[in-house]
Amino acid sequence: MIRTVFILISLALAACGGSSSGGGGGESPGTEDNRAVISVLSNRADLVSAGDALVEVRLENAEALADLVLLRNGDDVTSVLQATPSDPLRLVGVVDGLTVGDNTLSANIGNSITVVNHPVGGPVFTGPHIQPWECQGGAVDADCNQPAEYQWLYISSNPLVAGLQPYDPDNPPADVAETTTDSGETVPFIVRLETGYQARDQYKIFTLHKVGEDWTPVLPQSQWNGRLLVTHGGNCRGDHDTSSARTDDYAGTIPANPAIEQSYITALGLGWSVLSTAQLNLGHNCNLSYQAESLLMAKERFIEQYGELRYTVGTGCSGGAITQNMIANAYPGLYQGLLTTCTYPDVISTATQFADYHILLKYFGTNADNPTNTVARDGTVFTLPQQNAIYGHANGMVNASLADSALFAEAVDPASHCGGVSDEERFDQETNPGGVRCDVLTFMQNIVGPRERFPDEDPDRDHWSQIEKDLGYAFSGFPLGNEGVQYGLTALQSGFISPAQFLAINTNIGGVDPSLNVTAERLKPDYPALPNAYRTGILNTIVNMDTVPIINMTGPDPGAAHDSVHGYWVRWRLEREFGHRDNFVHWGGATPLIGDPNYMNQSLVAMASWLDAIEADTSNSPLAEKIIANKPASVQDQCNGVPGEMCPEQAMLVFGTPRTEAGADKYGDQAQCQLQPFSRDDNYGLGNSVWQEEDWQLLEETFATGVCDWSKRPLAWQPTVTWLRYQDEQGQVITGGEQMTPAEFPAGWASPAFAKTWEPGWQTP
C-alpha cells in the first residue's frame, strides 16, 4: 500500500507544481536524515494507555515516502500509515502492540520518540488503585477489563416515542427519523453506541452512524463534524465499584422534562459525537485526579477509533458543573468549552459551606424531623428567622438540612454506604474502626493526604482522634476549618440577634472530628490537606480558567442546596484573578436553578458558534485573547431571553452563606481564614455597649488564637498547579501531586487555534 500512496502523492504534488514540507519536530540524535517527523496525536506520548496510539508521520517530500520505514520497538509497522485527504505528506495510523512501559517509535529517515504505555485498567497518573474494588459481572480480570461491545440505536419519527430506541440493522424499523447536521447533510437518525471499560470503569461513545459504511480515524464518516460533547453526573461520592456512564442533562438533580430533548441527543442530530464515563459522574467518583484520568483515557480511545477532534465541550448540572470547572482549571486542554448549570465551582468550597451548615444544625438542633426547634444545644433560644439569618439564606434551615442529609453528611461520614463495600467491610467507630472508610476525603487521599499529627502550624496540639491513635495511622485530612469564624456577626451588628445569642453560639458551637462527631473545640484545618486543596484544584482558584469559554445557566435559588450564588462564585473569582470575566457568559431565567429548560440545547449551539470563531483565528495571539476577540455578538449575557442583560441578583435570589454572615468576602473560597487578634474595638453592634467584663473575657477566650481577617486571601491559598501526577516512576503515591514534565499539546485533541499558543509544561498560555 505504501508504494501506491507514494505514486498518488507524487502525482498530487506534480499537479500542485512542487513539494510541501511537514511541520513540527526535530531530528533524532545521531542521524542526519530528517525527512520524517513522528508525533503522537491521541495523547501525550508519556500518558498513552491500552497498548495503542494514533500516530502522525510528516514527510519532507514525496520521495521520502519511498524510503520510509516506521518501527515499533524494532518491528516494521509502516503498513498502518495512511495519507490524509487534506495533506498527502501527512501520514496517520494507529500503532498497536505497545507493551506496558517504554516503547520506541522510530523512522529510518527521521526522529525517534519514546511512547510510555499504561494498562487499560490504569493507573496512568493517579497513583495506586484504591481498594477494595468490585468489578462488573462481565469483567475478565481484576482491573475490570472487558471487550468493547456495540449496539445500534435510533430516533423514531413518531413524536410520542422519546429518546433512543433499539435498532436492528438486519430488520430495520419503519419509523426511523431523519436528521440534518449542522453542515447540511441529511441522514437517518441512527446511532452506534460503543460501551467499554477503562480505568476499572465504564465508558460510552455515541456516534451518528451510517450503517454498513466504514469509519476510520483517518477517514471518518462525513456526517461527523469533528466535535465531541462530554456528559457528566451529579452529587459527590466515592464508590468502590464499576458503574454506568451518565448522559442525562441534570443527572438526577432535577427530573428531566420529557417534552424537551436531552442535549446529548440534540448534539448527535447535529453531527456531534458524545462521550461519557462512569468516573465523570461525581456522584460515583468524587476524585478530581481520577476524573481527569478517565477523561484523558476516553478521549484517547475516541481519537484512535474515530479521528482527530476539532474541540471538546463539557456539559452538566451540579456535580457535572463541578467536574468541568475543576478539570478545566487543573487539567486545562481536556475541554475547549464548558456548559454549566446548577453550578458549583468545586468540591471544597461547597464542603466548607455545608460543613458550617452541619455544625450549625448540630448546635441549633433543627433538622427535617424537628424543623421548628428554637432551643439550641446550650439552651439559648433562636427563632427560625434568626437561625436563617445566621445561615445567610431566606430558607436557611431547610436549605441546610437538605444539604446536610443529601450531600455533606453522606459524603463525609466514613460510615456511610458506598458501592463495592459490604456492611461487614465498612468502617464503624465502635465495631470496626479499621474498616473501609466510605467518605470522599479517604477516596481522595492521594490529593489531600493523611492528617499530620503535630503539624508545624499547630505543634502543641495532637490532631489525631483516639481511633487514629489506637490504629496507629492517620485518616485523610480535613482541608477546611472554622477557627476564628464569628457566626452571626452581621446579624448582631444589625441588631437582629442579641449580644447574648452571639456570645452563646460562638462560645459553644465547636466543630467536628474525622468521623463527624461534634467536638467542643473549633475545627482546625489539617495539613497538608489545606494547602493541597488549593494547589491541586479541588478548591478552585480559577487561575487557569481564562483559556476556556464558559456559558453558565442559572435560575432563582430554590432553597434545595443548589444556591444560585455558587455560579456567581465562578464569575466573581474570574473577575478577581483576571480583572474581567469576558470568557464567562451568564444566562439567567425564571425557572428555579436552571434558568430555562431550553438553555441546555440552546447553549450547545451558542458554544459551537463561539468555538468555531476561535478555531478560525489563525493568529499567534494567546488563547485567552482569542476567546474574547472571537466571541460572537449573539453569545452574550441574557435574562429570560433578553440579550445583553444580566438578571438582577435579587431576581436570582442570590443569598449568602454562614461565612458571609460572619463578615467574609463574597468569593466563597475561604476554607479557613487567616486570623487577626480579637479586639474589643471592632464593631459588635449593641455588644460594644452592653457586654459586661465577663462577656468580653469569654469572647477573648473563645477567640484566643484570633478572629477572621476577611480582608486577606484564605489561609494557605496558592495558585492551582496544572497537570499534576500522583505517582512516581515506581508507581508509589505522590501525595498532593507533582507537575508533569513539559510536553507538547497533543494535536489530535483540538484544532490548531486551541493548541498553537500553548507552551511546553502545560501552563496557561
ZAMARGU-4260 file (C-alpha; in steps of 0.2 Angstrom, whole numbers, plus 5000, padded with zeros to 4 digits):
<rodrens>
0) 5000/5000/5000 | 5014/5012/5004 | 5021/5011/4986 | 5003/5015/4979 | 5002/5030/4991
5) 5019/5036/4985 | 5013/5036/4967 | 4997/5045/4972 | 5007/5058/4982 | 5019/5061/4968
10) 5005/5064/4956 | 4996/5076/4968 | 5012/5086/4971 | 5016/5087/4952 | 4998/5094/4949
15) 5002/5107/4963 | 5018/5111/4955 | 5030/5106/4969 | 5033/5099/4986 | 5027/5103/5003
20) 5036/5102/5020 | 5029/5094/5036 | 5029/5104/5052 | 5035/5101/5069 | 5048/5090/5077
25) 5067/5089/5077 | 5079/5077/5070 | 5084/5062/5080 | 5101/5062/5089 | 5114/5053/5079
30) 5106/5054/5062 | 5107/5067/5048 | 5092/5062/5040 | 5077/5072/5045 | 5064/5069/5031
35) 5051/5062/5043 | 5044/5068/5059 | 5034/5056/5071 | 5022/5063/5084 | 5008/5055/5094
40) 4991/5063/5090 | 4979/5054/5103 | 4988/5059/5119 | 5004/5065/5127 | 5017/5052/5122
45) 5020/5048/5140 | 5002/5046/5145 | 4996/5033/5132 | 4986/5018/5138 | 4978/5002/5131
50) 4993/4997/5120 | 4989/5008/5105 | 4991/5026/5099 | 4986/5037/5084 | 5002/5042/5077
55) 5007/5055/5064 | 5022/5055/5052 | 5025/5071/5042 | 5036/5069/5027 | 5048/5082/5019
60) 5043/5077/5001 | 5035/5063/4991 | 5052/5055/4988 | 5054/5052/5007 | 5039/5040/5006
65) 5048/5028/4996 | 5062/5026/5009 | 5051/5027/5025 | 5051/5013/5037 | 5041/5016/5054
70) 5047/5004/5068 | 5039/5000/5084 | 5052/4993/5096 | 5062/4987/5080 | 5047/4979/5071
75) 5041/4987/5055 | 5023/4994/5056 | 5024/5006/5041 | 5009/4997/5034 | 4997/5005/5047
80) 5000/5023/5040 | 4988/5031/5028 | 4989/5048/5019 | 4976/5060/5025 | 4965/5068/5012
85) 4969/5086/5015 | 4988/5083/5016 | 4997/5069/5006 | 5013/5072/5015 | 5004/5069/5032
90) 5003/5050/5036 | 4992/5044/5050 | 4988/5027/5058 | 4985/5018/5074 | 5001/5009/5080
95) 4996/4995/5092 | 5006/4981/5101 | 5013/4993/5113 | 5020/4985/5129 | 5017/4992/5146
100) 5031/5004/5150 | 5043/5012/5137 | 5041/5009/5119 | 5051/5016/5104 | 5044/5023/5088
105) 5057/5027/5075 | 5058/5032/5057 | 5073/5027/5047 | 5073/5044/5039 | 5068/5054/5054
110) 5066/5055/5073 | 5063/5043/5086 | 5051/5045/5101 | 5048/5036/5117 | 5029/5031/5120
115) 5025/5026/5138 | 5011/5014/5138 | 5000/5011/5153 | 4987/4997/5156 | 4970/4999/5150
120) 4964/4997/5168 | 4976/5011/5174 | 4983/5020/5183 | 4991/5032/5171 | 4995/5046/5183
125) 4983/5045/5198 | 4994/5033/5209 | 4990/5016/5216 | 4972/5009/5214 | 4960/5012/5228
130) 4955/4996/5236 | 4944/4986/5238 | 4936/4987/5221 | 4921/4977/5214 | 4921/4974/5195
135) 4906/4972/5184 | 4899/4954/5180 | 4907/4953/5163 | 4925/4958/5169 | 4939/4946/5163
140) 4952/4952/5176 | 4954/4961/5192 | 4956/4978/5183 | 4938/4976/5176 | 4943/4974/5158
145) 4930/4968/5146 | 4930/4969/5127 | 4920/4983/5120 | 4903/4980/5114 | 4892/4989/5101
150) 4874/4991/5098 | 4863/5001/5087 | 4850/5014/5092 | 4839/5026/5083 | 4827/5041/5085
155) 4809/5037/5080 | 4799/5049/5068 | 4784/5046/5080 | 4785/5061/5092 | 4776/5051/5105
160) 4792/5039/5106 | 4805/5049/5115 | 4824/5045/5117 | 4835/5032/5108 | 4827/5016/5104
165) 4835/4999/5099 | 4839/4997/5081 | 4841/4981/5072 | 4851/4983/5056 | 4845/4966/5049
170) 4827/4971/5052 | 4826/4990/5052 | 4811/4998/5059 | 4800/5008/5048 | 4799/5024/5059
175) 4817/5030/5058 | 4818/5049/5058 | 4830/5059/5048 | 4841/5072/5055 | 4851/5086/5046
180) 4868/5090/5053 | 4875/5107/5055 | 4885/5105/5040 | 4868/5102/5030 | 4869/5084/5027
185) 4853/5074/5030 | 4855/5056/5036 | 4844/5043/5045 | 4845/5047/5064 | 4854/5030/5068
190) 4867/5030/5082 | 4880/5017/5086 | 4884/5015/5104 | 4901/5008/5110 | 4902/5003/5128
195) 4919/4998/5135 | 4929/4998/5151 | 4945/5009/5155 | 4952/5014/5172 | 4942/5000/5180
200) 4925/5008/5175 | 4913/5010/5160 | 4914/5022/5146 | 4901/5025/5132 | 4904/5033/5115
205) 4889/5038/5104 | 4891/5042/5085 | 4878/5047/5072 | 4882/5032/5060 | 4879/5026/5043
210) 4876/5008/5044 | 4887/4997/5033 | 4899/5012/5029 | 4917/5011/5035 | 4923/5024/5048
215) 4942/5025/5052 | 4952/5039/5062 | 4959/5044/5045 | 4943/5044/5035 | 4928/5047/5047
220) 4911/5046/5040 | 4905/5063/5033 | 4891/5067/5045 | 4903/5069/5059 | 4908/5087/5062
225) 4923/5084/5072 | 4915/5090/5088 | 4914/5080/5105 | 4901/5083/5119 | 4906/5075/5136
230) 4892/5072/5149 | 4893/5071/5167 | 4884/5066/5183 | 4879/5075/5200 | 4882/5073/5219
235) 4898/5068/5227 | 4903/5051/5232 | 4917/5038/5232 | 4911/5021/5226 | 4922/5006/5226
240) 4915/4998/5211 | 4911/5000/5192 | 4895/5009/5187 | 4887/5016/5172 | 4891/5032/5162
245) 4878/5046/5163 | 4871/5055/5149 | 4855/5065/5156 | 4856/5084/5157 | 4853/5085/5175
250) 4860/5069/5181 | 4846/5066/5194 | 4847/5083/5202 | 4830/5088/5195 | 4818/5077/5184
255) 4820/5079/5165 | 4806/5087/5155 | 4800/5074/5143 | 4794/5087/5131 | 4812/5094/5129
260) 4825/5083/5120 | 4841/5079/5130 | 4855/5089/5124 | 4866/5074/5120 | 4853/5068/5108
265) 4852/5086/5100 | 4871/5086/5098 | 4870/5069/5090 | 4857/5075/5077 | 4868/5090/5073
270) 4883/5078/5069 | 4892/5079/5086 | 4899/5063/5094 | 4895/5060/5113 | 4907/5053/5126
275) 4903/5049/5144 | 4912/5039/5158 | 4906/5032/5174 | 4920/5041/5183 | 4915/5058/5176
280) 4899/5056/5187 | 4904/5065/5203 | 4891/5055/5212 | 4901/5040/5209 | 4919/5046/5209
285) 4922/5062/5219 | 4941/5062/5215 | 4947/5076/5203 | 4963/5066/5198 | 4953/5050/5194
290) 4940/5060/5184 | 4954/5069/5174 | 4962/5052/5170 | 4946/5044/5165 | 4943/5059/5153
295) 4961/5058/5146 | 4960/5039/5143 | 4942/5040/5135 | 4947/5054/5123 | 4962/5044/5118
300) 4951/5029/5114 | 4939/5040/5104 | 4953/5048/5094 | 4961/5032/5090 | 4944/5024/5084
305) 4935/5039/5076 | 4948/5053/5072 | 4955/5069/5077 | 4945/5082/5086 | 4941/5100/5082
310) 4936/5103/5100 | 4928/5095/5116 | 4914/5103/5126 | 4908/5098/5143 | 4890/5099/5149
315) 4882/5096/5166 | 4872/5101/5181 | 4878/5101/5199 | 4892/5088/5201 | 4893/5089/5182
320) 4897/5108/5183 | 4909/5104/5197 | 4919/5092/5187 | 4920/5103/5172 | 4926/5118/5182
325) 4939/5108/5192 | 4946/5099/5177 | 4947/5115/5166 | 4957/5123/5180 | 4968/5109/5185
330) 4970/5100/5168 | 4967/5113/5155 | 4966/5107/5137 | 4955/5092/5140 | 4940/5104/5137
335) 4938/5118/5125 | 4921/5124/5131 | 4910/5122/5147 | 4891/5122/5148 | 4887/5123/5167
340) 4871/5124/5176 | 4866/5121/5194 | 4883/5126/5196 | 4896/5124/5210 | 4915/5129/5207
345) 4922/5114/5215 | 4921/5101/5229 | 4929/5110/5244 | 4921/5127/5243 | 4904/5118/5244
350) 4910/5107/5258 | 4916/5122/5268 | 4898/5130/5267 | 4890/5113/5270 | 4902/5110/5285
355) 4896/5126/5293 | 4878/5120/5290 | 4882/5103/5298 | 4889/5112/5313 | 4876/5124/5315
360) 4862/5111/5313 | 4870/5101/5327 | 4870/5117/5338 | 4853/5123/5334 | 4845/5105/5335
365) 4834/5108/5320 | 4833/5095/5306 | 4820/5088/5294 | 4812/5078/5309 | 4812/5093/5320
370) 4811/5108/5309 | 4803/5121/5321 | 4815/5119/5336 | 4820/5135/5343 | 4830/5130/5358
375) 4849/5127/5354 | 4860/5114/5362 | 4866/5125/5376 | 4848/5131/5380 | 4849/5148/5370
380) 4833/5152/5361 | 4834/5157/5342 | 4819/5160/5332 | 4819/5152/5315 | 4821/5169/5306
385) 4836/5172/5317 | 4843/5155/5313 | 4840/5158/5294 | 4850/5175/5296 | 4865/5166/5303
390) 4864/5153/5289 | 4863/5168/5277 | 4848/5161/5267 | 4830/5165/5267 | 4826/5147/5269
395) 4842/5143/5278 | 4836/5129/5290 | 4828/5120/5275 | 4842/5123/5264 | 4855/5117/5277
400) 4845/5102/5282 | 4844/5096/5264 | 4862/5100/5260 | 4867/5090/5276 | 4857/5075/5274
405) 4858/5073/5255 | 4875/5079/5252 | 4888/5083/5265 | 4885/5071/5279 | 4883/5056/5267
410) 4899/5061/5258 | 4910/5065/5273 | 4904/5052/5285 | 4916/5037/5284 | 4902/5025/5290
415) 4890/5030/5275 | 4886/5017/5262 | 4897/5016/5246 | 4896/5004/5231 | 4908/4989/5232
420) 4909/4989/5251 | 4899/4977/5261 | 4892/4981/5278 | 4904/4969/5286 | 4919/4978/5277
425) 4913/4996/5281 | 4920/5007/5295 | 4911/5008/5311 | 4919/5018/5325 | 4913/5005/5338
430) 4913/4988/5330 | 4925/4990/5315 | 4936/5006/5317 | 4949/4999/5305 | 4936/4995/5292
435) 4934/5003/5274 | 4930/5022/5276 | 4917/5027/5263 | 4920/5046/5265 | 4926/5056/5250
440) 4941/5063/5259 | 4948/5045/5261 | 4943/5042/5242 | 4954/5057/5238 | 4968/5054/5250
445) 4981/5054/5235 | 4976/5073/5234 | 4973/5079/5252 | 4985/5067/5261 | 4984/5059/5278
450) 4982/5071/5294 | 4999/5076/5301 | 4998/5073/5320 | 5008/5088/5325 | 5009/5100/5310
455) 5021/5114/5310 | 5006/5126/5310 | 5000/5119/5327 | 5014/5109/5335 | 5007/5109/5353
460) 4990/5101/5348 | 4988/5082/5344 | 4977/5082/5329 | 4974/5063/5329 | 4957/5056/5336
465) 4958/5042/5348 | 4953/5030/5335 | 4968/5035/5325 | 4980/5034/5340 | 4973/5016/5343
470) 4975/5011/5325 | 4992/5019/5323 | 4989/5028/5307 | 4981/5044/5301 | 4964/5046/5292
475) 4963/5058/5277 | 4964/5077/5282 | 4950/5089/5283 | 4955/5104/5271 | 4944/5116/5280
480) 4941/5124/5297 | 4930/5136/5307 | 4943/5143/5318 | 4940/5162/5321 | 4923/5162/5312
485) 4911/5174/5321 | 4895/5166/5317 | 4880/5178/5316 | 4891/5194/5316 | 4881/5204/5303
490) 4865/5199/5312 | 4872/5205/5328 | 4878/5222/5320 | 4861/5225/5313 | 4853/5221/5330
495) 4844/5205/5323 | 4851/5194/5336 | 4856/5199/5354 | 4874/5200/5361 | 4869/5186/5372
500) 4864/5175/5357 | 4880/5180/5348 | 4890/5175/5363 | 4882/5159/5366 | 4883/5152/5348
505) 4901/5157/5346 | 4907/5150/5363 | 4898/5134/5361 | 4897/5129/5343 | 4913/5119/5342
510) 4917/5108/5327 | 4918/5090/5321 | 4931/5076/5321 | 4935/5065/5306 | 4920/5054/5310
515) 4909/5069/5311 | 4907/5068/5329 | 4904/5085/5337 | 4919/5092/5347 | 4920/5106/5359
520) 4935/5113/5350 | 4933/5123/5334 | 4938/5113/5318 | 4956/5117/5313 | 4961/5113/5295
525) 4973/5098/5293 | 4990/5099/5284 | 4995/5096/5271 | 4976/5094/5266 | 4973/5113/5267
530) 4987/5119/5255 | 4984/5104/5244 | 4966/5109/5241 | 4971/5125/5233 | 4987/5118/5224
535) 4978/5103/5217 | 4962/5112/5212 | 4949/5103/5222 | 4946/5121/5229 | 4945/5130/5213
540) 4957/5145/5212 | 4951/5149/5194 | 4969/5155/5190 | 4969/5144/5174 | 4952/5146/5168
545) 4954/5161/5156 | 4958/5149/5142 | 4941/5141/5141 | 4924/5149/5136 | 4910/5146/5148
550) 4891/5148/5147 | 4883/5146/5164 | 4865/5145/5166 | 4856/5149/5182 | 4838/5152/5189
555) 4832/5158/5206 | 4838/5149/5221 | 4826/5135/5225 | 4832/5133/5243 | 4837/5115/5238
560) 4856/5115/5242 | 4860/5122/5225 | 4862/5140/5229 | 4862/5152/5214 | 4877/5161/5222
565) 4888/5146/5218 | 4888/5151/5199 | 4892/5169/5204 | 4907/5162/5214 | 4915/5156/5197
570) 4911/5173/5189 | 4917/5183/5204 | 4933/5173/5206 | 4937/5176/5187 | 4935/5195/5190
575) 4946/5194/5205 | 4960/5185/5196 | 4959/5192/5179 | 4950/5209/5181 | 4936/5203/5169
580) 4925/5188/5166 | 4924/5191/5147 | 4926/5172/5144 | 4911/5169/5155 | 4893/5171/5149
585) 4879/5171/5161 | 4861/5166/5156 | 4848/5169/5169 | 4830/5164/5168 | 4814/5162/5178
590) 4815/5143/5180 | 4822/5139/5198 | 4840/5133/5197 | 4842/5131/5178 | 4835/5147/5171
595) 4826/5139/5157 | 4824/5121/5152 | 4828/5125/5134 | 4845/5133/5139 | 4855/5116/5138
600) 4851/5114/5120 | 4852/5132/5116 | 4869/5134/5124 | 4876/5119/5114 | 4873/5129/5098
605) 4879/5145/5105 | 4895/5137/5111 | 4898/5129/5094 | 4897/5146/5086 | 4910/5153/5099
610) 4922/5139/5097 | 4920/5139/5078 | 4925/5158/5078 | 4940/5154/5089 | 4945/5139/5078
615) 4946/5151/5063 | 4958/5163/5071 | 4975/5158/5064 | 4984/5172/5073 | 4998/5169/5086
620) 4988/5178/5099 | 4986/5170/5116 | 4971/5158/5118 | 4964/5169/5131 | 4964/5184/5120
625) 4957/5174/5105 | 4942/5168/5116 | 4937/5186/5120 | 4941/5193/5102 | 4931/5180/5094
630) 4915/5179/5105 | 4901/5181/5093 | 4889/5196/5096 | 4875/5183/5098 | 4884/5175/5113
635) 4881/5186/5127 | 4873/5188/5144 | 4854/5186/5144 | 4840/5187/5156 | 4824/5177/5152
640) 4829/5178/5133 | 4833/5196/5133 | 4851/5198/5126 | 4864/5209/5134 | 4856/5210/5151
645) 4861/5201/5167 | 4846/5196/5178 | 4847/5206/5194 | 4854/5196/5209 | 4838/5200/5218
650) 4828/5191/5205 | 4840/5176/5205 | 4838/5175/5224 | 4857/5176/5227 | 4859/5173/5246
655) 4874/5172/5257 | 4882/5159/5267 | 4886/5157/5286 | 4903/5164/5282 | 4897/5179/5273
660) 4886/5182/5288 | 4901/5181/5298 | 4909/5195/5288 | 4918/5185/5274 | 4921/5191/5256
665) 4909/5185/5243 | 4921/5173/5233 | 4916/5158/5243 | 4934/5151/5244 | 4938/5154/5262
670) 4940/5136/5268 | 4950/5143/5283 | 4953/5162/5285 | 4969/5170/5291 | 4967/5176/5309
675) 4970/5193/5317 | 4969/5197/5336 | 4952/5199/5344 | 4949/5217/5348 | 4935/5225/5358
680) 4936/5240/5347 | 4929/5230/5332 | 4910/5233/5328 | 4900/5221/5339 | 4884/5232/5337
685) 4875/5233/5354 | 4888/5221/5361 | 4900/5235/5362 | 4889/5245/5375 | 4880/5231/5384
690) 4893/5217/5387 | 4900/5215/5404 | 4918/5212/5408 | 4915/5193/5409 | 4907/5193/5392
695) 4922/5201/5384 | 4934/5189/5393 | 4923/5174/5387 | 4925/5180/5369 | 4943/5183/5371
700) 4945/5165/5377 | 4934/5159/5363 | 4945/5168/5350 | 4961/5167/5359 | 4970/5162/5343
705) 4961/5177/5334 | 4946/5181/5323 | 4945/5180/5304 | 4953/5194/5294 | 4942/5193/5279
710) 4952/5206/5270 | 4966/5194/5266 | 4967/5179/5255 | 4962/5162/5263 | 4975/5153/5274
715) 4987/5143/5263 | 4979/5150/5247 | 4990/5146/5232 | 4988/5145/5213 | 4982/5128/5207
720) 4997/5119/5198 | 4992/5112/5182 | 4994/5094/5176 | 4999/5085/5192 | 5003/5067/5193
725) 5001/5057/5209 | 5013/5043/5206 | 5032/5042/5204 | 5042/5031/5192 | 5039/5016/5204
730) 5021/5018/5205 | 5021/5025/5223 | 5009/5038/5228 | 5015/5057/5227 | 5003/5065/5240
735) 4997/5081/5234 | 5004/5078/5216 | 5019/5084/5206 | 5019/5093/5190 | 5022/5083/5175
740) 5037/5086/5164 | 5035/5098/5149 | 5026/5091/5133 | 5018/5097/5118 | 4999/5099/5116
745) 4993/5083/5108 | 4987/5089/5090 | 4973/5076/5090 | 4964/5085/5105 | 4959/5101/5096
750) 4961/5112/5080 | 4977/5121/5080 | 4969/5138/5085 | 4967/5130/5103 | 4984/5122/5104
755) 4997/5133/5094 | 4999/5146/5108 | 5002/5133/5122 | 5019/5132/5129 | 5028/5116/5135
760) 5024/5112/5153 | 5005/5113/5151 | 5004/5131/5158 | 4991/5143/5154 | 4996/5152/5138
</rodrens>
